[in-house]
C-alpha cells in the first residue's frame, strides 16, 4: 500500500512539473504576442483577436471595440490576429493597408518583447541567484610561466575585455595568435574570516598545443590508496613518477626511465589529482595502454560553480549574455546546415517540455535562467526568414516596400501555409528521432 501511495505521489509530482512547464512556455508566448498587440495598438492597427494557445476556444471575451481575447485548448503557441493580414480589404486600419515601416515594427515587436523580457529576468537572475562561472581547478606545471599566474580558485571573469559566459565553450574567447589578458576574481580571506573576491588582471597568457596522456585500455582493477578511485579508459595521466606529461611521447620516455613500480598522477573528473601505484609490467604486458591526445589551450582545468554578482554588474552582464545566447542559437542552426551539429543535439516541443519540467525541480532560480534562454531562442528563431515565422513576413513587407508592389497575397498564403506544415512536421520528427 505504501508503495502505491509513493508511486502515486511521484506521478502527481511529475504531472505538476509538466503542467508548470506548459505554463512557463505559454507565458513566453504571451509576452511575444503582447509585443505584436502593443505595437499594433500604438500604431493604429485593427486587432480582431488576441489568443493564447491554439485549437478550439475554451474561454473568450469580446471588448466593446470588437477585440476578442481568448484562451484556446492546445497550450502550444498563440496569435494576435490583425484585420486584413492575408488579403487587401480596403479598411484603412487593416494590416496590409498600413505603411510598410509600421508593419515591420509590429512584426519585429514580438521578438523585441521576448528579448526585453530576457534582459529584465536576466538582471533578476544574476543579482538574486548568480550565474554559472568557470573556476580554475589546476594550472599544470608544463604550462608557460605567464599562464601560471592563474591560481586554483580563480573565477575567469573576462578575457581581453570580454565577459566570459560558460554557455557552450569558454575556449571561444581565447585567441591562439596573440598574448591575452585575463581578468579573474580571486578569492581572499578577509580579517573576519569570510571570503572576498578581488579583481586581478593577468597579462601575457598564451594558448598553446599540449599533449595529454590518456588511458585507452585498462585490463584489471587498479585503485588508489584510499580505494575510492580506480583507473579507467579515458583517464588522463598528468604525471609519471612526479614528471609532468605535457609533450608528445613524454609518457613513453619517462616510462623507460622508471623503476619496477610507477606512480601515476591522474586527473579526476572534478579536476582533483589522484595518485596510483602500479607495476611497470602492466604497460609492458599491454594490460594498460596509453595514447597521446593533443589539445590547444591554457594548460589548466576548470570546474563550474555559481557566483552571485552585484546589481550593477548584473545589469552590465545581462546584455552581452543575451547576445551570446542569440549567437549560440545561430551557431547551432548553422551547424545543423553544415553537419557540425547533429540532429540529436536539438529538440522539438516534447523535448522542450521535458527539459523544462526537469529544470522546474531544480528551483526558481534555475527556472528563471531557463526562461532567459528560451526567450532569446524565441526572439532569434522568429526573426529567421522561414515561412510561417515573423521573419518571413518581414521579408515580404521589405520586398513590397522596395518594389512598391506587394507579393501576391495568395502566394504569400501558400508559402506560409506550407511552411507552417513543414515546420510542425519537422519539430515532431526531431522529437521522434530522439526516442
GUZA-530587 format. One record per residue (C-alpha): residue number from 1; residue in three letters; x, z, y. Coordinates in steps of 0.1 Angstrom, whole numbers. Layout:
R     k     r      px      pz      py
R   NUM   Ala       X       Z       Y
...
END
This chain:
R     k     r      px      pz      py
R     1   Unk       0       0       0
R     2   Unk      28       9      24
R     3   Unk      45     -25      17
R     4   Unk      12     -43      26
R     5   Unk      10     -23      58
R     6   Unk      46     -31      67
R     7   Unk      42     -68      59
R     8   Unk      10     -70      80
R     9   Unk      28     -52     109
R    10   Unk      57     -76     107
R    11   Unk      33    -106     106
R    12   Unk      14     -94     136
R    13   Unk      47     -88     155
R    14   Unk      57    -124     147
R    15   Unk      23    -137     159
R    16   Unk      27    -117     191
R    17   Unk      61    -132     198
R    18   Unk      49    -167     191
R    19   Unk      19    -162     215
R    20   Unk      42    -148     241
R    21   Unk      65    -178     237
R    22   Unk      35    -201     243
R    23   Unk      26    -181     275
R    24   Unk      62    -184     287
R    25   Unk      62    -222     282
R    26   Unk      28    -226     298
R    27   Unk      40    -205     328
R    28   Unk      67    -231     334
R    29   Unk      42    -259     331
R    30   Unk      21    -241     356
R    31   Unk      50    -240     380
R    32   Unk      57    -277     375
R    33   Unk      21    -288     381
R    34   Unk      18    -263     411
R    35   Unk      47    -283     427
R    36   Unk      27    -316     424
R    37   Unk      -5    -298     436
R    38   Unk      11    -281     466
R    39   Unk      28    -313     479
R    40   Unk      -4    -332     473
R    41   Unk     -25    -308     494
R    42   Unk       1    -307     522
R    43   Unk       3    -345     524
R    44   Unk     -35    -351     522
R    45   Unk     -39    -364     487
R    46   Unk     -73    -361     470
R    47   Unk     -69    -340     438
R    48   Unk     -96    -342     411
R    49   Unk     -84    -317     386
R    50   Unk     -56    -292     380
R    51   Unk     -53    -284     343
R    52   Unk     -32    -261     322
R    53   Unk     -30    -273     286
R    54   Unk     -43    -304     270
R    55   Unk     -73    -314     250
R    56   Unk    -109    -301     254
R    57   Unk    -117    -276     281
R    58   Unk    -123    -240     273
R    59   Unk    -127    -230     309
R    60   Unk    -132    -248     342
R    61   Unk    -143    -241     377
R    62   Unk    -152    -266     404
R    63   Unk    -144    -258     441
R    64   Unk    -166    -269     470
R    65   Unk    -142    -297     478
R    66   Unk    -147    -312     443
R    67   Unk    -114    -300     428
R    68   Unk    -117    -288     392
R    69   Unk     -94    -260     379
R    70   Unk     -94    -260     340
R    71   Unk     -78    -243     311
R    72   Unk     -76    -265     280
R    73   Unk     -74    -257     243
R    74   Unk     -39    -270     234
R    75   Unk     -12    -249     250
R    76   Unk      12    -278     254
R    77   Unk      16    -295     288
R    78   Unk      -8    -298     317
R    79   Unk     -15    -321     346
R    80   Unk     -25    -325     382
R    81   Unk     -49    -354     384
R    82   Unk     -50    -373     417
R    83   Unk     -77    -397     427
R    84   Unk     -66    -433     421
R    85   Unk     -34    -428     402
R    86   Unk     -38    -457     378
R    87   Unk     -58    -481     400
R    88   Unk     -65    -491     436
R    89   Unk     -97    -475     446
R    90   Unk     -97    -482     483
R    91   Unk    -100    -444     490
R    92   Unk     -76    -436     518
R    93   Unk     -68    -402     501
R    94   Unk     -62    -418     467
R    95   Unk     -27    -416     452
R    96   Unk     -19    -453     453
R    97   Unk     -33    -456     489
R    98   Unk      -7    -432     502
R    99   Unk      26    -443     517
R   100   Unk      55    -446     491
R   101   Unk      75    -418     507
R   102   Unk      46    -394     503
R   103   Unk      41    -404     467
R   104   Unk      78    -399     460
R   105   Unk      76    -364     474
R   106   Unk      46    -355     453
R   107   Unk      62    -368     422
R   108   Unk      95    -351     429
R   109   Unk      79    -317     438
R   110   Unk      71    -308     402
R   111   Unk     108    -308     392
R   112   Unk     117    -292     426
R   113   Unk      94    -262     419
R   114   Unk     109    -258     384
R   115   Unk     144    -258     399
R   116   Unk     134    -234     427
R   117   Unk     118    -210     402
R   118   Unk     151    -212     381
R   119   Unk     170    -202     412
R   120   Unk     148    -172     420
R   121   Unk     147    -160     385
R   122   Unk     184    -166     381
R   123   Unk     191    -143     410
R   124   Unk     170    -116     395
R   125   Unk     187    -120     361
R   126   Unk     223    -119     374
R   127   Unk     217     -90     397
R   128   Unk     195     -68     374
R   129   Unk     207     -78     339
R   130   Unk     240     -96     344
R   131   Unk     254    -127     328
R   132   Unk     275    -135     297
R   133   Unk     311    -138     307
R   134   Unk     343    -147     288
R   135   Unk     366    -117     283
R   136   Unk     403    -122     273
R   137   Unk     409    -106     239
R   138   Unk     445    -117     233
R   139   Unk     472    -137     250
R   140   Unk     497    -148     224
R   141   Unk     534    -144     230
R   142   Unk     541    -180     223
R   143   Unk     522    -190     254
R   144   Unk     542    -197     286
R   145   Unk     551    -167     307
R   146   Unk     527    -177     335
R   147   Unk     498    -177     311
R   148   Unk     508    -142     300
R   149   Unk     497    -129     334
R   150   Unk     463    -127     317
R   151   Unk     457     -93     302
R   152   Unk     433     -82     275
R   153   Unk     400     -72     291
R   154   Unk     403     -96     320
R   155   Unk     369    -113     328
R   156   Unk     375    -150     335
R   157   Unk     357    -154     369
R   158   Unk     370    -186     385
R   159   Unk     393    -215     376
R   160   Unk     406    -235     405
R   161   Unk     379    -220     427
R   162   Unk     350    -229     404
R   163   Unk     329    -202     389
R   164   Unk     331    -202     351
R   165   Unk     299    -202     330
R   166   Unk     300    -200     292
R   167   Unk     271    -223     287
R   168   Unk     290    -245     262
R   169   Unk     328    -245     266
R   170   Unk     350    -229     292
R   171   Unk     377    -254     283
R   172   Unk     359    -279     305
R   173   Unk     371    -260     336
R   174   Unk     408    -264     326
R   175   Unk     430    -293     337
R   176   Unk     458    -304     313
R   177   Unk     477    -323     340
R   178   Unk     484    -295     366
R   179   Unk     490    -259     371
R   180   Unk     458    -239     375
R   181   Unk     447    -208     395
R   182   Unk     427    -182     376
R   183   Unk     407    -155     393
R   184   Unk     399    -127     370
R   185   Unk     380     -94     372
R   186   Unk     405     -69     359
R   187   Unk     392     -35     346
R   188   Unk     410      -4     360
R   189   Unk     403      32     356
R   190   Unk     392      50     388
R   191   Unk     401      86     397
R   192   Unk     368      98     384
R   193   Unk     374      82     350
R   194   Unk     350      53     355
R   195   Unk     359      17     350
R   196   Unk     360      -5     381
R   197   Unk     368     -42     383
R   198   Unk     394     -56     407
R   199   Unk     396     -92     417
R   200   Unk     431    -106     408
R   201   Unk     444    -141     414
R   202   Unk     468    -156     389
R   203   Unk     488    -188     398
R   204   Unk     507    -213     378
R   205   Unk     488    -212     345
R   206   Unk     490    -243     323
R   207   Unk     472    -259     294
R   208   Unk     495    -267     265
R   209   Unk     494    -280     229
R   210   Unk     499    -252     204
R   211   Unk     496    -252     166
R   212   Unk     475    -227     146
R   213   Unk     484    -219     110
R   214   Unk     450    -220      92
R   215   Unk     444    -210      56
R   216   Unk     429    -239      37
R   217   Unk     430    -223       2
R   218   Unk     427    -186      -8
R   219   Unk     427    -181     -46
R   220   Unk     424    -143     -51
R   221   Unk     413    -112     -33
R   222   Unk     438    -102      -5
R   223   Unk     428     -72      16
R   224   Unk     444     -53      45
R   225   Unk     455     -17      42
R   226   Unk     420      -4      52
R   227   Unk     403     -26      27
R   228   Unk     378     -37      53
R   229   Unk     391     -72      58
R   230   Unk     403     -99      35
R   231   Unk     419    -133      38
R   232   Unk     396    -163      35
R   233   Unk     396    -200      41
R   234   Unk     396    -207      78
R   235   Unk     415    -175      87
R   236   Unk     441    -182     114
R   237   Unk     476    -166     109
R   238   Unk     492    -155     142
R   239   Unk     525    -141     129
R   240   Unk     546    -141      97
R   241   Unk     568    -111      94
R   242   Unk     564    -105     131
R   243   Unk     573    -140     142
R   244   Unk     548    -160     162
R   245   Unk     535    -192     148
R   246   Unk     527    -214     178
R   247   Unk     547    -246     170
R   248   Unk     543    -273     144
R   249   Unk     558    -264     110
R   250   Unk     567    -228     121
R   251   Unk     549    -212      91
R   252   Unk     569    -231      66
R   253   Unk     602    -224      84
R   254   Unk     596    -187      86
R   255   Unk     583    -186      50
R   256   Unk     616    -200      38
R   257   Unk     635    -172      56
R   258   Unk     611    -144      44
R   259   Unk     618    -119      16
R   260   Unk     598    -114     -15
R   261   Unk     570     -97       4
R   262   Unk     555    -112      36
R   263   Unk     534     -96      63
R   264   Unk     507    -119      77
R   265   Unk     491    -110     110
R   266   Unk     457    -127     111
R   267   Unk     432    -132     139
R   268   Unk     399    -115     132
R   269   Unk     365    -131     141
R   270   Unk     364    -107     171
R   271   Unk     399    -116     182
R   272   Unk     415     -84     167
R   273   Unk     448     -86     149
R   274   Unk     448     -76     113
R   275   Unk     479     -72      91
R   276   Unk     480     -82      54
R   277   Unk     509     -78      29
R   278   Unk     512    -105       2
R   279   Unk     539    -116     -22
R   280   Unk     558    -147     -13
R   281   Unk     549    -162     -47
R   282   Unk     513    -168     -37
R   283   Unk     525    -196     -14
R   284   Unk     549    -210     -40
R   285   Unk     523    -210     -67
R   286   Unk     497    -225     -43
R   287   Unk     473    -196     -45
R   288   Unk     473    -196      -7
R   289   Unk     477    -228      12
R   290   Unk     483    -231      50
R   291   Unk     479    -261      73
R   292   Unk     489    -267     109
R   293   Unk     460    -273     133
R   294   Unk     468    -285     168
R   295   Unk     448    -272     198
R   296   Unk     451    -277     235
R   297   Unk     446    -245     255
R   298   Unk     460    -215     273
R   299   Unk     472    -197     242
R   300   Unk     446    -170     242
R   301   Unk     414    -159     225
R   302   Unk     382    -148     243
R   303   Unk     352    -128     234
R   304   Unk     319    -127     252
R   305   Unk     303     -97     270
R   306   Unk     276     -90     296
R   307   Unk     287     -84     332
R   308   Unk     264     -73     359
R   309   Unk     270     -89     394
R   310   Unk     261     -76     428
R   311   Unk     232     -92     447
R   312   Unk     254    -113     470
R   313   Unk     275    -127     441
R   314   Unk     243    -132     421
R   315   Unk     229    -154     448
R   316   Unk     262    -173     451
R   317   Unk     264    -177     413
R   318   Unk     229    -189     406
R   319   Unk     231    -222     424
R   320   Unk     262    -236     405
R   321   Unk     249    -220     373
R   322   Unk     216    -240     375
R   323   Unk     237    -271     384
R   324   Unk     258    -265     352
R   325   Unk     226    -262     331
R   326   Unk     214    -295     346
R   327   Unk     247    -312     338
R   328   Unk     247    -298     303
R   329   Unk     213    -315     298
R   330   Unk     226    -348     310
R   331   Unk     258    -345     289
R   332   Unk     237    -337     258
R   333   Unk     214    -367     264
R   334   Unk     245    -389     270
R   335   Unk     260    -375     238
R   336   Unk     228    -385     218
R   337   Unk     232    -420     231
R   338   Unk     269    -423     222
R   339   Unk     266    -404     190
R   340   Unk     288    -375     202
R   341   Unk     258    -351     198
R   342   Unk     239    -350     166
R   343   Unk     201    -350     164
R   344   Unk     203    -316     147
R   345   Unk     216    -301     180
R   346   Unk     184    -308     199
R   347   Unk     148    -298     192
R   348   Unk     112    -306     199
R   349   Unk      83    -283     208
R   350   Unk      83    -265     175
R   351   Unk     120    -257     178
R   352   Unk     115    -246     214
R   353   Unk      86    -223     205
R   354   Unk     106    -208     175
R   355   Unk     137    -202     197
R   356   Unk     116    -187     225
R   357   Unk      98    -163     201
R   358   Unk     133    -152     188
R   359   Unk     145    -146     223
R   360   Unk     114    -125     231
R   361   Unk     126    -100     206
R   362   Unk     159     -96     225
R   363   Unk     143     -81     256
R   364   Unk     130     -90     290
R   365   Unk     164     -99     304
R   366   Unk     170    -125     277
R   367   Unk     135    -139     283
R   368   Unk     143    -144     320
R   369   Unk     176    -162     311
R   370   Unk     157    -185     288
R   371   Unk     131    -192     315
R   372   Unk     160    -203     338
R   373   Unk     174    -226     311
R   374   Unk     141    -242     302
R   375   Unk     130    -245     339
R   376   Unk     161    -265     347
R   377   Unk     157    -286     315
R   378   Unk     121    -294     326
R   379   Unk     133    -304     360
R   380   Unk     160    -327     348
R   381   Unk     140    -342     319
R   382   Unk     110    -350     341
R   383   Unk     132    -369     366
R   384   Unk     146    -392     340
R   385   Unk     133    -428     343
R   386   Unk     115    -426     310
R   387   Unk      79    -439     306
R   388   Unk      52    -412     310
R   389   Unk      76    -390     330
R   390   Unk      77    -384     367
R   391   Unk     110    -403     370
R   392   Unk      94    -435     357
R   393   Unk      66    -432     382
R   394   Unk      91    -427     409
R   395   Unk     109    -460     398
R   396   Unk      75    -478     401
R   397   Unk      70    -464     436
R   398   Unk     105    -474     447
R   399   Unk     100    -509     434
R   400   Unk      67    -511     454
R   401   Unk      84    -498     485
R   402   Unk     113    -523     483
R   403   Unk      93    -553     472
R   404   Unk      63    -544     494
R   405   Unk      41    -551     464
R   406   Unk      32    -528     435
R   407   Unk      39    -534     399
R   408   Unk       7    -545     382
R   409   Unk     -13    -513     377
R   410   Unk     -24    -523     342
R   411   Unk      13    -530     332
R   412   Unk      22    -495     346
R   413   Unk      -6    -480     325
R   414   Unk       5    -498     293
R   415   Unk      42    -488     299
R   416   Unk      32    -451     305
R   417   Unk       7    -450     276
R   418   Unk      31    -465     251
R   419   Unk      59    -443     264
R   420   Unk      38    -412     260
R   421   Unk      30    -420     224
R   422   Unk      67    -428     216
R   423   Unk      78    -396     233
R   424   Unk      54    -374     214
R   425   Unk      63    -391     181
R   426   Unk     100    -387     188
R   427   Unk      96    -350     196
R   428   Unk      77    -344     164
R   429   Unk     102    -364     143
R   430   Unk     131    -344     158
R   431   Unk     115    -312     146
R   432   Unk     106    -327     112
R   433   Unk     141    -338     106
R   434   Unk     154    -303     112
R   435   Unk     131    -288      85
END
